[in-house]
Amino acid sequence: MAVKTFAVTPGFGVGGTIFKPEQLAALGTIIGEDAKVELTTFKQLYVKMNEDLEIEVRQKLMEVGLEVHPAGFVSKSLITCNFCRGADEAGLDVAKVLDAAIAGHEVPSPLKIGYAGCALGTSEPLLKDIAVVKMRDSYDIYVGGDAKGLKATFAQLLMSNLQKDQLVPIVSKLIELFQLQGKKKEKFTRFIERITIAELREYVVK
């Protein structure tokens, strides 16, 4: 039996990434007892199941309000804060637009992209590969964070004082450059060290 793996999330909103009890109940019913479910650090559930049933299962999961994404070496769905300052002030709509644009692109290694609705950074944006932080009426973008290993790496400021309509093009360019010049299985932090922050800035400005 061929096995297929895909990721499931509930999306996000005020309160963060929260699975509703009825969604989890539906998930178990839909995928069946032979499937396996793994909790990941991307705030996603990985579902491993019979490949022949995948298309039907995906459709049923989406019907109960769950989002289905590819697993593996892709840019993950947006990892967000809890929007504790409220949807408008913390930029919930902006985060949803960004999530729709960046999730599921094939990359040399899994890519974590974070969003924080204020400078408190409760979603730990500086430990993500790419992060967007809302600063009152503008946004900053950081790159190169990594929480794994004995020596965690804090992300570096790439660009500041951006407007919301600049975010998707810039983050998309970062993903694109990683796709074009990243080596197979190369972590984003190592990629940045190799090509430098200056080259990143030059590429996204183009």
Buried (B, 14 or more C-beta within 10 A) or exposed (E): EEEBBBBBBBBBBBEBBEBEEEBBEBBEEBBEEEBEBEEEEBBBBBBBBBEEBBEEBBEBBEEBEBBBBBBEBBBBBBBBBBBBBEBEEBBBEBBBBBBEBBBBBEBBBBBBBBBBBBEEBBBBBBBBBBBBBBEEEEBBBBBBBBEEEEEEBEBEBBBEEBEBEBBBEBBBBBBBBBBEBBEEEBBBBBBBEEBEBEEBBEBBEE
